[in-house]
Amino acid sequence: MSLSTEQIGSIPRPAELIAGVQAHAAGTLSSEDLTVLSDNALRDTIERLEATGSPVVTDGEQTKPSFATYPVGPQFDGEGIVLPFADGHTRQLPRLVTGPFRYQVYADEYLVAAQRFATVPVKQAVIAPSALSLFYPADGVAGYPREEFLADLIDGAEADVRRSLDAGAHVVQLDFTEGRLAVKLDPSKELLRSLIDLNNRLLERFSDAERARIGLHTCPGGDQDSTHSADVDYAELLPDLFRIEVGNVYVALAGESDPERALSVIAQHARSDQKVFVGVTDPIDPRVETAEEVRDRVLTAARHIPADRLGTCDDCGFSPFADDVSTSREIAFAKIAARVEGTRLAAEQLGV
């Protein structure tokens, strides 16, 4: 298959792993026993991803607390920004309370663990510095100015990306779910553009060859079968999004009410050196797409994006927060299998 296809990152965790993490936090499960549960979940995830025919896999974020908070340590508390979702539930971000900021965990730990079990290339998702910048409180941190924090943040983010590249990641993907939300919070788009500039401040530290192996993912959020910014017109985000200096851009589309309109905006603004991965399965929709539906979505995208710059993905990760049990593992793997097969059918029809 000559059309690339990749998952975004997370896969729903097995119930026994979720229970094990809770038991470990309560002091009733040893670290050794939790490691066994984690390894079992990781091995099963990768084996099942490879069984779908996926040419590239991830670790499924089986042991991340969430896609966004893995670098966070005791310098933070739980009193940060509250994210409201369309169904009424909320998520609260951490808040930095003391400086200096240092990453507590780097994503290459997850990558190296996954590589032990994988027989195909492994992609590594990392949180974008733009998202972590939102953890700095509006009223500041005593003795730790925001500009000093941002300098430390970029240093940590560079190490996070570089360590995964050096460890052999197929691609390192920056998760930028806050992009569309930024437009909702600030329709003037000053916030959005400041977040994009911050990400480019990171990316300028990498060579052209390295940036070709770095991607960025955008979506309207996905948690407990709901979104936080799907009501924002994609046309208000995408022109600025393609200013980000990455080689791959992963765009949620399957859940859009008018994906063809979004594709026309992508066609207008995506740069010739960027590959665009379009979402062809919707992780928050419990219905499993057929391979033929996926094929047709790819063929629609191919009317706007040249086939040599086109790839497919899921709209976003499945259950990106560790406690989200709204989607089963079985549904996630079935959707991924449909994406892989539908992409193959589309490539066959396109003759690529």
For each residue, the residues with C-beta under 8 A, 3 or more apart:
1: 5 55 343 344 347
2: 347 352
3: 298 307 310 311 312 343 344 346 347 350 352
4: 55 56 275 277 311 312
5: 1 54 55 56 277 311 312 313 339 340 343
6: 54 56 123 171 250 277 311 312 313
7: 11 49 54 56 57 58 123 313 314 317 336 339
8: 58 125 173 217 219 250 313 314 315 316 317
9: 58 60 61 67 125 173 175 217 317 320
10: 58 60 61 64 67 125 317 318 319 320
11: 7 45 49 58 60 61 62 317 318 319 329 332 333
12: 318 319 324 325 327 328 329 332
13: 17 18 41 60 62 319 322
14: 17 18 40 41 44 329
15: 18 19 325
16: 19 20 37 41
17: 13 14 20 21 37 38 40 41 62
18: 13 14 15 21 22 322 323 325
19: 15 16 22 23
20: 16 17 23 24 29 33 34 37 38
21: 17 18 24 25 34 322
22: 18 19 25 26
23: 19 20 26 28 29 34
24: 20 21 27 28 29 30 31 33 34
25: 21 22
26: 22 23 29
27: 24
28: 23 24
29: 20 23 24 26 33 34
30: 24 33 34
31: 24 34 35
32: 35 36
33: 20 24 29 30 36 37
34: 20 21 23 24 29 30 31 37 38
35: 31 32 38 39
36: 32 33 39 40
37: 16 17 20 33 34 40 41
38: 17 20 34 35 41 42 62 63
39: 35 36 42 43 113
40: 14 17 36 37 43 44
41: 13 14 16 17 37 38 44 45 60 62 63
42: 38 39 45 46 59 60 62 63 113 114 117
43: 39 40 46 47 117
44: 14 40 41 47 48
45: 11 41 42 48 49 59 60 62
46: 42 43 49 50 57 59 60 114 117 118
47: 43 44 50 51 117
48: 44 45 51 52 329 333
49: 7 11 45 46 52 54 57 58 60 333 336
50: 46 47 53 54 57 118 119 120
51: 47 48 333
52: 48 49 333 336 337 340
53: 50 337 340 341 344
54: 5 6 7 49 50 57 120 336 340
55: 1 4 5 120 121 340
56: 4 5 6 7 120 121 122 123 170 171
57: 7 46 49 50 54 114 118 120 121 122 123
58: 7 8 9 10 11 49 61 114 122 123 124 125
59: 42 45 46 62 63 110 111 113 114 122 124
60: 9 10 11 13 41 42 45 46 49
61: 9 10 11 58 64 67 110 125 317 320 322
62: 11 13 17 38 41 42 45 59
63: 38 41 42 59 110 113
64: 10 61 67 69 70 110 322
65: 69 70 322
66: 69 70 320 321 322
67: 9 10 61 64 70 125 127 175 317 320 321
68: 93 127 131 132 175 320
69: 64 65 66 72 94 127
70: 64 65 66 67 105 107 110 127
71: 103 104 105 106 127 132 156 160
72: 69 75 76 94 104 135
73: 76 102 104
74:
75: 72 96 97 98 99 101 102
76: 72 73 80 94 95 96 97 135
77: 80 94 95 97
78: 92 94 95
79: 92 95
80: 76 77 92 93 94 95 134 135 137
81: 92 93 95 134
82: 90 91 92 93
83: 90 91 92 93 181 221 228
84: 88 90 228
85: 88 89 90 91 221 223 224 226 227 228
86: 226 227 228 230 231
87: 224 225 226
88: 84 85
89: 85 223 224 226
90: 82 83 84 85
91: 82 83 85 223 321
92: 78 79 80 81 82 83
93: 68 80 81 82 83 134 135
94: 69 72 76 77 78 80 135
95: 76 77 78 79 80 81 135 137
96: 75 76 99 101 135 136 137 141 149
97: 75 76 77 141
98: 75 141 144
99: 75 96 141 143 144 148 149 152
100: 144 148 149 152
101: 75 96 149 152 153 156
102: 73 75 152 156
103: 71 106 156 159 160
104: 71 72 73
105: 70 71 109
106: 71 103 109 159 160 163 164
107: 70 110 111 124 125 126 160 163 164 172
108: 111 112 124 160 163 164 166 167 169
109: 105 106 112 113
110: 59 61 63 64 70 107 113 114 124
111: 59 107 108 114 115 122 124 164 167 168 169
112: 108 109 115 116 167
113: 39 42 59 63 109 110 116
114: 42 46 57 58 59 110 111 117 118 122
115: 111 112 118 122 167 168
116: 112 113
117: 42 43 46 47 114
118: 46 50 57 114 115 121 122
119: 50
120: 50 54 55 56 57
121: 55 56 57 118 170
122: 56 57 58 59 111 114 115 118 168 169 170
123: 6 7 56 57 58 169 170 171 172 173
124: 58 59 107 108 110 111 164 169 171 172 173
125: 8 9 10 58 61 67 107 172 173 175 217 317
126: 107 157 160 161 164 172 173 174 175
127: 67 68 69 70 71 131 132 174 175
128: 131 132 157 174 175 176 178 199 216
129: 132 133 153 154 156 157 198 199 201 202
130: 133 134 176 178 179 195 196 198 199
131: 68 127 128 134 175 176 177 178
132: 68 71 127 128 129 135 153 157
133: 129 130 136 150 153 195 198
134: 80 81 93 130 131 178
135: 72 76 80 93 94 95 96 132
136: 96 133 140 141 146 149
137: 80 95 96 140 141
138:
139:
140: 136 137 144 145 146
141: 96 97 98 99 136 137 144 149
142:
143: 99
144: 98 99 100 140 141 148 149
145: 140 148 149
146: 136 140 149 150
147: 150 151
148: 99 100 144 145 151 152
149: 96 99 100 101 136 141 144 145 146 152 153
150: 133 146 147 153 154 198
151: 147 148 154 155
152: 99 100 101 102 148 149 155 156
153: 101 129 132 133 149 150 156 157
154: 129 150 151 157 158 198 201 202 205
155: 151 152 158 159
156: 71 101 102 103 129 152 153 159 160
157: 126 128 129 132 153 154 160 161 202
158: 154 155 161 162 202 205
159: 103 106 155 156 162 163
160: 71 103 106 107 108 126 156 157 163 164
161: 126 157 158 164 165 172 174 202 206 214
162: 158 159 165 166 206
163: 106 107 108 159 160 166 167
164: 106 107 108 111 124 126 160 161 167 169 172
165: 161 162 169 172 210 213 214
166: 108 162 163
167: 108 111 112 115 163 164
168: 111 115 122
169: 108 111 122 123 124 164 165 172 213
170: 56 121 122 123 213
171: 6 56 123 124 213 214 215 248
172: 107 123 124 125 126 161 164 165 169 213 214 215
173: 8 9 123 124 125 126 214 215 216 217 248 250
174: 126 127 128 161 199 214 215 216 217 246
175: 9 67 68 125 126 127 128 131 217
176: 128 130 131 179 195 199 216 217 218 241 244
177: 131 180 181 217 218 219 220 221 222 316
178: 128 130 131 134 181 182 195
179: 130 176 182 183 192 195 196 218 237 241
180: 177 183 184 218 219 220 221 229 230 232 234 237
181: 83 177 178 184 185 220 221 228 229 232
182: 178 179 185 186 189 191 192 195
183: 179 180 186 187 189 192 229 232 236 237
184: 180 181 187 228 229 231 232
185: 181 182 191
186: 182 183 189 190 191 192
187: 183 184 236
188: 191
189: 182 183 186 192 193 236 240
190: 186 193 194
191: 182 185 186 188 194 195
192: 179 182 183 186 189 195 196 237 240
193: 189 190 196 197 240
194: 190 191 197 198
195: 130 133 176 178 179 182 191 192 198 199
196: 130 179 192 193 199 200 240 241 243 244
197: 193 194 200 201
198: 129 130 133 150 154 194 195 201 202
199: 128 129 130 174 176 195 196 202 203 216 244
200: 196 197 203 204 243 244 245
201: 129 154 197 198 204
202: 129 154 157 158 161 198 199 205
203: 199 200 206 211 214 244 245 246
204: 200 201 245
205: 154 158 202
206: 161 162 203 210 211 214
207: 210 211
208: 211 212
209: 212 213
210: 165 206 207 213 214
211: 203 206 207 208 214 245 246 247
212: 208 209 247 273
213: 165 169 170 171 172 209 210 247
214: 161 165 171 172 173 174 203 206 210 211 246 247 248
215: 171 172 173 174 246 247 248 249 250 277
216: 128 173 174 176 199 241 244 246 248 249 250
217: 8 9 125 173 174 175 176 177 249 250 313 316
218: 176 177 179 180 237 241 249 250 251 252
219: 8 177 180 222 227 251 252 279 315 316
220: 177 180 181 227 228 229 230 232 252 255
221: 83 85 177 180 181 226 227 228 229 230 316
222: 177 219 226 227 283 284 315 316 317 320
223: 85 89 91 226 227 228 320 321 324
224: 85 87 89 324 326
225: 87 284 286 326 327
226: 85 86 87 89 221 222 223 284
227: 85 86 219 220 221 222 223 230 255 284
228: 83 84 85 86 181 184 220 221 223
229: 180 181 183 184 220 221 232
230: 86 180 220 221 227 255 256
231: 86 184
232: 180 181 183 184 220 229 236 237
233: 236 237
234: 180 237 238 256 261 262 265
235: 238 239 261 262 265
236: 183 187 189 232 233
237: 179 180 183 192 218 232 233 234 240 241
238: 234 235 241 242 251 262 265 266 269
239: 235 242 265 268 269
240: 189 192 193 196 237 243
241: 176 179 196 216 218 237 238 244 249 269
242: 238 239 249 266 269 270 271 274
243: 196 200 240
244: 176 196 199 200 203 216 241 249
245: 200 203 204 211
246: 174 203 211 214 215 216 249 274
247: 211 212 213 214 215 273 274 275
248: 171 173 214 215 216 274 275 276 277 311
249: 215 216 217 218 241 242 244 246 270 274 275 276 277
250: 6 8 173 215 216 217 218 277 279 313
251: 218 219 238 262 266 276 277 278 279
252: 218 219 220 255 256 279 315 316
253: 256 259 262 263 278 279 280 297 301 315
254: 259 279 280 281 282 285 289 297 314 315
255: 220 227 230 252 279 282 284 285 315
256: 230 234 252 253 259 262
257:
258: 261 262
259: 253 254 256 262 263 297 300
260: 263 264 300 304
261: 234 235 258 264 265
262: 234 235 238 251 253 256 258 259 265 266
263: 253 259 260 266 267 278 300 301 303 304 305
264: 260 261 267 268 304
265: 234 235 238 239 261 262 268 269
266: 238 242 251 262 263 269 270 276 278 304 305
267: 263 264 270 304 305
268: 239 264 265
269: 238 239 241 242 265 266
270: 242 249 266 267 274 276 305 309
271: 242 274
272: 309
273: 212 247
274: 242 246 247 248 249 270 271 309
275: 4 247 248 249 309 310 311
276: 248 249 251 266 270 301 305 309 310 311
277: 4 5 6 215 248 249 250 251 310 311 312 313
278: 251 253 263 266 297 298 301 305 310 311 312 313
279: 219 250 251 252 253 254 255 282 312 313 314 315 316
280: 253 254 289 294 297 298 312 313 314 339 342 343
281: 254 289 294 314 315 335 336 338 339
282: 254 255 279 285 289 314 315
283: 222 314 315 316 317 318 319 327 332 335
284: 222 225 226 227 255 315 326 327
285: 254 255 282
286: 225 327 331
287:
288: 331 334 335 338
289: 254 280 281 282 293 294 335 338 339 342
290: 293 294 338 342
291: 294 295 338 341 342 345
292: 295 296 342 345
293: 289 290 296 297 338 342
294: 280 281 289 290 291 297 298 312 338 339 341 342 343 345 346
295: 291 292 298 299 342 343 345 346 349
296: 292 293 299 300
297: 253 254 259 278 280 293 294 300 301 342
298: 3 278 280 294 295 301 302 310 312 342 343 346 347
299: 295 296 302 303 346 349 350
300: 259 260 263 296 297 303 304
301: 253 263 276 278 297 298 304 305 310 312
302: 298 299 305 306 307 310 346 350
303: 263 299 300
304: 260 263 264 266 267 300 301
305: 263 266 267 270 276 278 301 302 309 310
306: 302 309 310
307: 3 302 310 350 352
308: 352
309: 270 272 274 275 276 305 306
310: 3 275 276 277 278 298 301 302 305 306 307
311: 3 4 5 6 248 275 276 277 278
312: 3 4 5 6 277 278 279 280 294 298 301 339 342 343
313: 5 6 7 8 217 250 277 278 279 280 339
314: 7 8 254 279 280 281 282 283 317 318 335 336 339
315: 8 219 222 252 253 254 255 279 281 282 283 284
316: 8 177 217 219 221 222 252 279 283 320
317: 7 8 9 10 11 61 67 125 222 283 314 320
318: 10 11 12 283 314 327 332 335
319: 10 11 12 13 283 322 324 325 326 327 332
320: 9 10 61 66 67 68 222 223 316 317 324
321: 66 67 91 223 324
322: 13 18 21 61 64 65 66 319
323: 18
324: 12 223 224 319 320 321 327
325: 12 15 18 319
326: 224 225 284 319
327: 12 225 283 284 286 318 319 324 331 332
328: 12 331 332
329: 11 12 14 48 332 333
330: 333 334
331: 286 288 327 328 334 335
332: 11 12 283 318 319 327 328 329 335 336
333: 11 48 49 51 52 329 330 336 337
334: 288 330 331 337 338
335: 281 283 288 289 314 318 331 332 338 339
336: 7 49 52 54 281 314 332 333 339 340
337: 52 53 333 334 340 341
338: 281 288 289 290 291 293 294 334 335 341 342
339: 5 7 280 281 289 294 312 313 314 335 336 342 343
340: 5 52 53 54 55 336 337 343 344
341: 53 291 294 337 338 344 345
342: 280 289 290 291 292 293 294 295 297 298 312 338 339 345 346
343: 1 3 5 280 294 295 298 312 339 340 346 347
344: 1 3 53 340 341 347 348
345: 291 292 294 295 341 342 348 349
346: 3 294 295 298 299 302 342 343 349 350
347: 1 2 3 298 343 344 350 352
348: 344 345 351
349: 295 299 345 346
350: 3 299 302 307 346 347
351: 348
352: 2 3 307 308 347
